């Protein structure tokens, strides 16, 4: 741990950590933690100097916290309550720190370095001498520095949970400490007395395995095997070793070595006081009772057959799990799966094989990975010699015979793939969804556009032409055993065949009118009628002329457009003007008789940027407009203006020539 005191001290500690050794001694990593219980004091006479990694602590002071020179301890809570413990240094000036984790359900114990949610409480105070948890304290997190007490609040343990306690020796000496539990109400001592659970013969009597009901101390096993006896004069036990004791302090089974193989028969293994003065004992010092025993059956030396297959409950399975009564050598399993051939209603390719292996390289389960088995029915797995030159070999070195077979049943899978057919229309699109109903499917659930559901084998939906774009549909099918889901998208194009005419709204004498097709969509034919006796089938027809008129007359221009399936019709009205000469009347009579009631520029059809203003005799603007169709009615602010002469100014740009024109004159208002 690096403490945030002064910069020099931090730099110094960083230098020390840079040279620290990675911890390799048993008990100095989370994976090899000491098993402990609450009835004993645990003494560490020396602490190897090493360092694993920085830890998350809940402290925000910027210091680096590490399990420096650590020992780790593991225990389980058997009765809920508070945990009291003390770490007492052999040298009172030494500084010890600790952090407690709840590792229940944790598969990767290195998570304790990075996942603060696993932390129950901690104390990283720099004060020397005894540290731990005690009554009357409130802090569950104590960070670096002397301002924090080296005593923390007692945490509450949960029954059935497993915990790790990391004790870190911050002082770089190898002086040890004592760890003892006191003051709390939680019980971390397993109340179940140790006993022999069962025993079996390995390799038909060459060795025997004694399995116990709980973890036992590896150090309590007498290496000469004298902790056990066997009820026969044909052989005797000459050696014993705890299973996996090279990597742990405790074990759950003992392997006994016999001086002679036993013939087939029934035997009894019995616990007794060994040459080390005890039976094997648990982590709290409790020994297996003298006389506790288990029967062992020694079978004739035979090969191990393929015993059974775990029932396949999934649809389209791609893994076959073989189960063996005797352990098989993992090294005899060809990883590429070439030890196996699978045949059945559908073609199956074996992809790989792997045993679920223990640390001794043995397994009773082999998983064979294959291509998915879709078709239902009876399949067979056959054992052959693989690319490794053998079939499968048991723990005694005997090979399972070539062509050994097992049959198994696969459920009939289903396929939810479906077809989509779209019938495009002028006003509506009809979409048909169809499923073939193969493989015994008897249930369908369609979900269209995320909300609409149907339960028939085939269904359809009608979209109006305004409802276009990308649509979604999913189908779940079932045959009462298996189900499958399929999803798809489809696009409904915008039905946008709309007839539109681009052309003038009016035409002056001697002018020609040009009409163009501005329709939306992919029209392939056009039918024009201009109401002047002329028609056309061109997309953009020739310019049209209209006869002279004495009064404004409207002519309807009709366009019909069509694509391969649809058609649309539109009309455009054009006004034929008898006179397009722009002039302002010299007099008007706003008396409401419908004749000459307004003043405005006449026939200003071809005037752009028009501005028309009327002034009274005081030079005041009393009317103004930029739209020649807006007319002065002879009032100003709602008040009728008197009879008299009014000045007007008209400016505009000629539409055809672009010429700017400004004229002015007078008009007499007559009442």
Steps between C-alpha positions, in 0.01 A plus 500: 500500500617854430397754759431860409726682743769702331606478138841358587346216696263414214785496247708284735222244537441493126866413459469220754187359330671509164754250637254284699462132413167351393360286781533125442491347849184308591263729687628819337242510220119495510499162327722331762356663813540333841175334614423622852228471763411683819636257757870536437777760492702510181865585534722624219860494615622684192348675201668458158559839336302526176222692331205397276301803383337828596153479649185708504423607855236772491764759590522814284826647631701410189723252681576159352384206708657158445495157663861546598663199670156340544342190639145409402248309715175330399203414723124438479226640722295225665297732728428863415640767729786746542861412430764598752867430434843638582836496321772529764855559364792316653678837489273774633655768278392314185212636295237252378197571279209283394194480275204259523310375191179307444586258216176302495434393142819663367672283238806719438655581835720768342184710490576598860766736361263690272141456621438714807149353533665185643653699788331466839733721704871592524764681703810660340599722794875564531486466880714202613420214738176302523229560236162340435132544583354573839176611665417870523660594167297654217734522202501211254762670279826640638741649249874573504654724761523527880173692537307174460466256788640152436176357642185480282135416556405133513333396173186285497550166326232317301439135568621276216725769352871450441753770587864588431710697746818657363761601760771727358837558670585858405828494692773337290613247760424132520381516857170321526178536696214311662144503366222414740122542500318633805223733607255442214177301490543334160600134489768414244569151637339217306275315748490183287744239638743361242425150369579262217240558230587211268791311350572337166769294334729657244618278217331198650684487829837654419400810695203612701336837542345611831258790461411705808197717572686832536833667440783351707854619569756366258760508778296254709547215252768249608706435187541131591124449481474404867186714546305211340482122505345244267335176615708252304831326539550494124643851495579793720498876467852635449439863400250785496479845343233768515340577165618834352712577807778638280282806434296532817503469877196275512346215306183294478649159422802285574667262252625181667774286348493122554801270491303240296197526270185359655296230328135579424288510812355712779733673751483754778720807554512615865636820659756469783769693681794532265873517563458880531284453812162581350244405241464753218359825642295789368602867491375550856701210645219243515601151393305221333380262767709186546311208352308707242498295181374449148462194282693465173415276207788381284377404156670269250747665269285603203487778250266790565210508257316809387232489766234757411416831338349787690149543350490765229227744601575782258390535140764488228758370754866536415658335806490137614602443862641149557501366857741230623480295820879500536737795455653532154834654410444848358815461292338213308225727362585633151423872516387503136224251579644232270430230763130518409261456208135608528233371263125548486208657311716795398868531414708584808856631505706451816693819569682445829505306827616585849483346845389687810832429667612512861848601605614138481423492128196273531138545402171312510334734249604565140325767292487436126423812295326446166316687231137566602271197478182639346302191409331310778546128557754247624871570454806292584845600618779252419847486654797458263872552521559868449789701366680434832515124419262376770137505608452596867722372781390466861704590807642148507630525143235277342356605164127501430438274198473636147144521363342540844168675443223683682162606362326823591185684398472851357182707493374617162602861457291753309584778258321833522619632163209643302429664166375852426306598190395860434219589260551867419188703423409856409341581833591199718778242528412148618780302669461123533703304762523122459657215699530147359393322821778241469636285788165472677459870574159563652541841660577832335541845651552786255600843625471763228644850540569431868139490618255324268481125581346211309487126585414338167747311279468762226386859533489826312485871568380788284688831502356823366722678250594760762649231726834435335859429605681212673277253686588218742348160565594210727365148527522253788403142414470189717421131467439457878861384544716756329458861397680735267493870419559676172510874428486693176463850363337612177458834332184658363602769251319831503202477267557852364357502149343842514421709193628858522503769227758774493376795295386864501186618677417751225579587142497842334399558137757364253680311780557125488457281810758231582381206710735237648451173683599538867340177617640292789573136426613293207239577237535327165217674310348850482169624359457879466185694411543879486133596437608692189437213265854363545617176674840333550654175626844650559633544850575865425271612217545794257408856604130577471313807374147606581249710306449870576226576750309813593480405866714279727429137428632188677604192305557166690817311407472129579789250548463125551819314597536124536761244604485123452220463756343834591388832353427845637325809359542870576370833360665838469298818423652766277343843469499653150526877541351739240744778589832500687567878467576636850308820576355687799147648460473882504190488721300257715172508693513295824120502547448125517304470180739240368631722223840670524494477882880454546828651392782262398740434211299325232627189319831481692539132419858545382620733774763367743616680813196726480452793737187721480452805726225762534560846660257766618553868434717527812747245360390237749496134384147382552524170308786267402520145362740263327218284364318657211184314588484687832278800423449838668141547609529878562545478879788568736502333839136415445399858422358583156721758326342809343443562134811639339815433309753243632852435379622144433843349424538156338832316465561147372726277291381371167481120522601438138782755463619560854464873444426714808214743456379787720193706409291749690177688448181624661159353555180675593296345779132572426227453758 
